[in-house]
Structure formats: C-alpha cells, structure tokens
C-alpha cells in the first residue's frame, strides 16, 4: 500500500491511479450554529476527486445536537460514503448519542469501537473507528495505578484501544483490501510536533498505536492536535496522518491508497 496526498498521486502510472482508493479526510471543523454552508461547496466537489470521506472528530463546537444538524447539512447527499468518529468537543454537552443519531440520519457511519466495510473504487475497504483518549507515549505515559481517578483515566484509553484492536481484527477476517484506523486522539507523538511538549499526554496515547500495529492497518487518520504535523508513522510502519483542519489548512486532505502497493510517493 502506498499513500499519496494532494489531488493526484505523483509518479504513478495511469493504471495505478485508476486502481487507487481516493480518501478525503478532515477533523476539527468545529462547526457552530452560525456555520451553515461553510464547507458545503468544497464537499459538493468530492465526487470528482474522492471515493470516501473520513471525519476525524470535533465536528461540533460545543457538542450540541443543534450544531450536529449543521454538520449533517454539510455532508448530506455529497455522493460518496462518509465515516466519522466523535471528538472531545462532541462530548462536551453530554449529547453525543443525539449527535451520533443526527449524523447517521444524514448517511454518515459514526463509529465507536466499531467497523464498517464499504465497496469503494472496486475494492473492499474497511474503516475501524474510536474516539480514543489521553495518556501519553512510551516513556512518558500515565499508568493504571494509584487513585481510582487515575485508574479510570488510563482505563478509558486502554478500553478504547482494545475496541480498536477488535474492530480492526474484524476487518482482517472480512478480507478487506484496505483497512483504515480512524481516531480523534493521536496514536503517535510524530504528528504532535509543534504542540507544547507539556500537553502531549492529553493529545493521544501509545496504546492506540499498539492496537493499530497489533491488528494491522494500511493508514491511520486522526485529528485533535491543531498545532501538530500532518505526517507520522507507528513503530510498526503504519502511516499516520493528522487531518485536523488547522494543520492541513483546507477543507480536506486527499490520500490515494493502492491495495497492490504501487504508486508514487507522498506529495
């Protein structure tokens, strides 16, 4: 599998380009009730350049169902499948179940420890999703020890990672040509470069990367780190992309995935 970014892969043959699964992805759009139509024009053009849209959480500003209705209006009927996870902002008002319902009613598959299999560009593509949580990275991470509050904090991440492992495993059994891990929190510190080091433990967890590497994936997509970096990689060699909108600086990033492993380098 190779990954290319931008409107087209570079250095690929016409056959490779035709064989590619084109994945558009964005997170941290933070739409409020005053944002109607903000992304619709860009999303209306997705059928010309993408086969699948991934939404990496923090879709709303304050986590209300009313804001979710705005998000739903941006993605409803765009002509390609949409898959999302929620982010911490989407949980803020305790209306995450209603937000999930609103987005599903708009045709978006909203995942939390679940997976979905799609027929995309002639390939069987699976997406496993979870919000994820905090905790930090190898050598600088919180442990499930001590006070009940600390144990509960770390256990939240551990359970989220376990659900991601299971969801990716289900996709492997299903024989998907491509598997994508979709989270809000980051699985690696690479894509946090630019953020203050002091807040790395609150931006992601190595447990998510362990889940991705143990179960296997072709691409990992996340958001949350607004000051971070787009490109990273797990210890096991899975490409990681931070698609927080402040990082990518556009309506969405575009990645070309080649199930047969051929195609050009990332651009």
C-alpha positions as CSV (number, residue, x, y, z in Angstrom):
1,X,0.0,0.0,0.0
2,X,1.3,3.5,-0.8
3,X,-0.1,6.8,0.2
4,X,-0.1,10.0,-1.8
5,X,-1.5,13.4,-0.8
6,X,-3.0,16.1,-3.0
7,X,-5.3,16.0,-6.0
8,X,-3.3,13.1,-7.6
9,X,-0.6,10.7,-6.9
10,X,2.8,11.5,-8.3
11,X,5.0,9.1,-10.2
12,X,2.1,6.7,-10.7
13,X,1.0,5.1,-14.0
14,X,-2.4,5.7,-15.3
15,X,-3.4,2.2,-14.3
16,X,-2.2,2.7,-10.7
17,X,-4.2,6.0,-10.5
18,X,-7.3,4.3,-11.7
19,X,-6.8,1.5,-9.2
20,X,-6.3,3.9,-6.2
21,X,-8.9,4.4,-3.5
22,X,-9.1,8.2,-3.0
23,X,-9.7,9.1,0.6
24,X,-10.7,12.6,1.7
25,X,-10.2,13.3,5.4
26,X,-10.6,16.2,7.8
27,X,-11.1,16.7,11.5
28,X,-11.7,19.5,13.9
29,X,-14.0,21.5,11.8
30,X,-15.8,22.8,14.9
31,X,-19.0,23.9,13.3
32,X,-21.4,26.1,15.3
33,X,-24.9,27.1,14.5
34,X,-23.6,30.1,12.6
35,X,-21.6,27.9,10.2
36,X,-24.2,26.7,7.8
37,X,-22.8,26.3,4.3
38,X,-19.2,26.8,5.3
39,X,-17.9,23.5,3.9
40,X,-20.7,22.6,1.6
41,X,-19.2,24.0,-1.6
42,X,-16.0,22.1,-1.1
43,X,-17.8,18.9,-0.1
44,X,-20.0,19.1,-3.2
45,X,-16.9,18.7,-5.3
46,X,-15.8,15.5,-3.6
47,X,-17.3,13.2,-6.2
48,X,-14.7,14.5,-8.7
49,X,-11.7,13.6,-6.6
50,X,-12.6,11.2,-3.7
51,X,-14.3,7.9,-3.1
52,X,-14.7,8.2,0.7
53,X,-14.8,10.9,3.3
54,X,-13.4,10.4,6.8
55,X,-14.4,12.8,9.6
56,X,-11.9,12.6,12.5
57,X,-13.9,14.1,15.3
58,X,-14.5,17.5,16.9
59,X,-17.2,18.1,14.3
60,X,-19.1,20.5,16.5
61,X,-18.0,23.5,18.6
62,X,-19.8,22.7,21.9
63,X,-21.2,19.2,21.4
64,X,-24.9,20.1,20.9
65,X,-27.4,18.4,18.7
66,X,-28.2,21.7,17.0
67,X,-24.6,22.1,15.9
68,X,-24.7,18.5,14.7
69,X,-27.6,19.4,12.4
70,X,-25.3,22.0,10.8
71,X,-22.7,19.3,10.3
72,X,-25.3,17.0,8.8
73,X,-26.3,19.7,6.3
74,X,-22.7,19.9,5.1
75,X,-22.4,16.2,4.4
76,X,-25.8,15.0,3.5
77,X,-26.1,13.7,-0.1
78,X,-22.5,14.5,-1.1
79,X,-22.4,11.4,-3.3
80,X,-19.7,9.4,-1.6
81,X,-19.7,7.4,1.7
82,X,-18.9,9.2,4.9
83,X,-17.4,7.7,8.1
84,X,-16.9,9.6,11.3
85,X,-15.7,9.3,14.9
86,X,-16.7,11.9,17.5
87,X,-14.1,14.1,19.4
88,X,-13.9,15.6,22.8
89,X,-15.8,18.7,21.7
90,X,-18.7,16.5,20.5
91,X,-18.9,15.0,24.1
92,X,-18.9,18.4,25.9
93,X,-22.6,18.9,26.3
94,X,-23.5,15.2,27.0
95,X,-25.4,15.0,23.7
96,X,-23.1,12.6,22.0
97,X,-25.8,10.0,21.4
98,X,-28.0,12.6,19.7
99,X,-25.1,13.9,17.7
100,X,-24.5,10.3,16.5
101,X,-28.1,9.9,15.6
102,X,-28.2,13.1,13.6
103,X,-25.1,12.2,11.6
104,X,-26.3,8.7,10.9
105,X,-29.6,10.1,9.7
106,X,-27.6,12.1,7.2
107,X,-26.0,9.0,5.9
108,X,-22.7,9.1,7.9
109,X,-21.4,5.9,9.6
110,X,-20.4,7.0,13.1
111,X,-18.1,4.6,14.8
112,X,-17.1,4.0,18.4
113,X,-15.3,0.7,18.8
114,X,-16.9,-0.5,15.6
115,X,-16.1,-1.0,12.0
116,X,-17.7,-0.6,8.6
117,X,-17.0,-2.3,5.3
118,X,-17.5,-0.3,2.1
119,X,-17.3,-1.2,-1.6
120,X,-15.1,1.7,-2.8
121,X,-13.5,2.1,-6.3
122,X,-13.9,-1.6,-6.9
123,X,-12.3,-2.6,-3.6
124,X,-13.5,-3.8,-0.2
125,X,-12.4,-1.0,2.2
126,X,-12.8,-1.3,5.9
127,X,-12.7,1.5,8.5
128,X,-12.4,0.9,12.2
129,X,-13.1,3.8,14.5
130,X,-12.9,5.0,18.0
131,X,-12.5,8.4,19.6
132,X,-9.5,7.3,21.7
133,X,-8.3,9.2,24.7
134,X,-5.3,10.6,26.5
135,X,-2.4,9.1,28.4
136,X,0.8,9.9,26.7
137,X,3.5,8.0,24.9
138,X,6.2,5.4,25.6
139,X,8.5,6.5,28.4
140,X,6.2,9.5,29.3
141,X,2.8,8.0,29.9
142,X,0.3,7.7,32.7
143,X,-0.1,4.3,34.4
144,X,-3.2,2.5,35.7
145,X,-2.0,2.8,39.3
146,X,-2.9,4.7,42.4
147,X,-6.1,6.6,42.9
148,X,-9.3,5.5,41.4
149,X,-9.5,8.6,39.3
150,X,-6.1,7.9,37.7
151,X,-7.0,4.2,37.1
152,X,-10.3,5.3,35.5
153,X,-8.4,7.8,33.3
154,X,-6.0,5.3,31.9
155,X,-8.6,2.5,31.7
156,X,-10.6,4.7,29.4
157,X,-7.7,4.7,26.9
158,X,-7.0,1.1,27.4
159,X,-10.6,0.0,26.7
160,X,-10.7,2.3,23.7
161,X,-7.6,0.8,22.3
162,X,-8.9,-2.7,22.9
163,X,-12.1,-1.9,21.0
164,X,-10.0,-0.6,18.1
165,X,-7.9,-3.8,18.1
166,X,-11.1,-5.8,17.9
167,X,-12.7,-3.7,15.2
168,X,-9.5,-3.9,13.0
169,X,-9.4,-7.6,13.6
170,X,-13.0,-8.0,12.3
171,X,-11.9,-6.2,9.1
172,X,-9.0,-8.6,8.7
173,X,-11.3,-11.6,9.0
174,X,-13.6,-9.9,6.5
175,X,-10.9,-9.9,3.9
176,X,-10.7,-6.1,3.2
177,X,-8.2,-4.9,0.6
178,X,-7.5,-1.8,2.7
179,X,-8.0,-1.2,6.4
180,X,-8.1,2.3,7.9
181,X,-7.9,3.2,11.6
182,X,-9.9,6.4,12.3
183,X,-9.5,8.1,15.7
184,X,-9.7,11.6,17.1
185,X,-6.8,11.4,19.6
186,X,-3.4,10.7,18.2
187,X,-1.7,7.3,18.3
188,X,1.9,8.7,17.9
189,X,3.9,11.7,19.0
190,X,5.2,12.3,15.5
191,X,2.0,14.2,14.4
192,X,2.1,16.3,17.6
193,X,5.3,18.1,16.6
194,X,4.6,21.8,17.0
195,X,2.4,21.3,20.1
196,X,3.8,22.2,23.5
197,X,5.5,19.1,25.0
198,X,3.7,19.6,28.2
199,X,0.3,18.7,26.7
200,X,1.4,15.7,24.6
201,X,-0.2,13.3,27.3
202,X,-3.5,15.0,26.7
203,X,-3.4,14.7,22.9
204,X,-3.1,10.9,22.5
205,X,-1.8,7.6,23.7
206,X,0.7,5.0,22.5
207,X,-2.0,2.3,23.3
208,X,-3.8,3.4,20.2
209,X,-0.6,2.8,18.1
210,X,-0.2,-0.6,19.8
211,X,-3.7,-1.5,18.8
212,X,-3.1,-0.4,15.2
213,X,0.2,-2.3,14.9
214,X,-1.1,-5.5,16.6
215,X,-4.2,-5.8,14.5
216,X,-2.8,-4.2,11.3
217,X,-3.9,-1.3,9.2
218,X,-2.9,0.5,5.9
219,X,-3.5,4.0,7.2
220,X,-4.3,5.8,10.5
221,X,-6.1,9.1,10.5
222,X,-6.7,11.4,13.5
223,X,-7.3,15.0,14.4
224,X,-7.2,16.9,17.8
225,X,-3.7,18.4,17.5
226,X,-4.3,21.8,16.0
227,X,-0.7,22.9,16.2
228,X,0.7,19.5,15.1
229,X,2.2,18.0,12.0
230,X,0.4,16.1,9.2
231,X,2.7,13.1,8.7
232,X,3.8,10.4,11.1
233,X,4.3,6.7,11.4
234,X,3.7,4.0,14.1
235,X,6.6,1.8,15.3
236,X,5.2,-1.0,13.1
237,X,5.3,1.1,10.0
238,X,1.7,2.2,9.6
239,X,1.4,5.7,8.1
240,X,-0.4,8.2,10.4
241,X,-2.0,11.4,9.2
242,X,-3.1,14.3,11.4
243,X,-6.0,15.8,9.4
244,X,-7.1,18.5,12.0
245,X,-8.2,21.3,9.7
246,X,-5.8,23.9,11.3
247,X,-3.0,21.5,10.3
248,X,-4.0,20.7,6.7
249,X,-5.2,24.3,6.1
250,X,-8.0,23.3,3.7
251,X,-11.5,21.7,3.6
252,X,-9.9,18.2,3.5
253,X,-6.7,16.3,2.8
254,X,-6.7,13.8,0.0
255,X,-4.8,10.5,0.1
256,X,-4.5,7.8,-2.6
257,X,-4.3,4.3,-1.3
258,X,-3.1,1.5,-3.5
259,X,-4.1,-2.0,-2.4
260,X,-1.4,-3.6,-4.6
261,X,1.3,-1.5,-3.1
262,X,2.2,0.5,-6.2
263,X,2.0,4.2,-6.8
264,X,4.0,7.3,-6.2
265,X,5.5,8.8,-3.1
266,X,3.5,11.2,-0.8
267,X,3.4,14.7,-2.1
